């Protein structure tokens, strides 16, 4: 078990509760045009149009900075996700 697994599990459980008809997966690795990408939590909705929403989990002691946000936007574009959200326990 690595640091942040518990937090990632909580975010996954919340996503499943909010989106019961979607496929919610945790700790997926997906190949994109820029290489292999780690998705902390992914929500895949089958209808009416298939969509992918990425959830990035940051279990850090300090608030996340612009680098984490820019990295998530890069991942969103690379994987063609509809949306990307960053969950942080520290701001």
C-alpha positions as CSV (number, residue, x, y, z in Angstrom):
1,X,0.0,0.0,0.0
2,X,1.4,3.3,-1.0
3,X,0.9,6.8,0.4
4,X,-2.4,8.2,-0.8
5,X,-4.2,4.9,-1.4
6,X,-6.7,5.4,1.4
7,X,-7.6,8.9,0.1
8,X,-7.9,7.5,-3.4
9,X,-10.2,4.8,-2.1
10,X,-12.4,7.5,-0.4
11,X,-12.6,9.5,-3.6
12,X,-13.5,6.3,-5.6
13,X,-16.3,5.5,-3.1
14,X,-17.8,9.0,-3.4
15,X,-17.6,8.9,-7.2
16,X,-19.4,5.5,-7.2
17,X,-22.1,6.8,-5.0
18,X,-22.6,10.0,-7.1
19,X,-22.5,8.1,-10.4
20,X,-24.1,4.7,-9.8
21,X,-24.7,3.9,-13.5
22,X,-21.2,4.8,-14.6
23,X,-18.1,2.6,-14.6
24,X,-15.8,3.9,-11.9
25,X,-12.3,2.5,-11.8
26,X,-9.3,3.2,-9.6
27,X,-5.6,3.2,-10.4
28,X,-5.9,2.6,-14.2
29,X,-3.0,2.9,-16.6
30,X,-4.0,4.1,-20.0
31,X,-1.9,4.6,-23.1
32,X,-2.2,8.1,-24.7
33,X,-0.4,9.9,-27.5
34,X,2.2,11.2,-25.0
35,X,2.8,7.8,-23.4
36,X,1.4,5.8,-20.5
37,X,-0.7,7.8,-18.0
38,X,-1.9,6.9,-14.5
39,X,-5.5,7.7,-13.8
40,X,-6.2,7.8,-10.0
41,X,-10.0,7.5,-10.6
42,X,-11.8,7.4,-13.9
43,X,-15.6,7.7,-14.5
44,X,-16.8,6.3,-17.8
45,X,-20.4,7.1,-18.7
46,X,-21.8,4.9,-21.5
47,X,-24.8,7.1,-22.5
48,X,-26.1,9.1,-24.1
49,X,-22.6,9.8,-25.3
50,X,-19.6,8.0,-24.0
51,X,-17.5,10.2,-21.8
52,X,-14.5,10.0,-19.6
53,X,-14.0,12.1,-16.4
54,X,-10.7,12.0,-14.6
55,X,-10.3,12.5,-10.8
56,X,-6.8,13.2,-9.6
57,X,-6.2,12.6,-5.9
58,X,-3.6,14.6,-4.0
59,X,-3.0,13.4,-0.4
60,X,-0.4,16.0,0.3
61,X,0.6,17.9,3.4
62,X,0.7,21.2,1.5
63,X,-1.7,22.8,-0.9
64,X,-1.2,21.8,-4.6
65,X,0.4,24.3,-6.9
66,X,-0.1,25.3,-10.5
67,X,2.2,22.5,-11.6
68,X,-0.3,19.8,-10.4
69,X,-3.1,21.6,-12.1
70,X,-1.2,22.1,-15.4
71,X,-0.2,18.4,-15.3
72,X,-3.8,17.3,-14.9
73,X,-4.9,19.5,-17.8
74,X,-2.2,17.9,-19.9
75,X,-3.4,14.5,-18.9
76,X,-7.0,15.4,-19.7
77,X,-6.1,16.6,-23.2
78,X,-3.8,13.6,-23.9
79,X,-6.5,11.1,-22.9
80,X,-9.4,13.0,-24.5
81,X,-11.3,13.3,-21.2
82,X,-14.5,15.4,-21.1
83,X,-13.5,16.8,-17.6
84,X,-10.8,16.5,-15.0
85,X,-11.1,17.3,-11.4
86,X,-8.5,17.5,-8.7
87,X,-9.3,16.4,-5.2
88,X,-6.9,17.7,-2.5
89,X,-7.1,17.2,1.2
90,X,-4.9,20.3,1.8
91,X,-6.1,22.9,-0.6
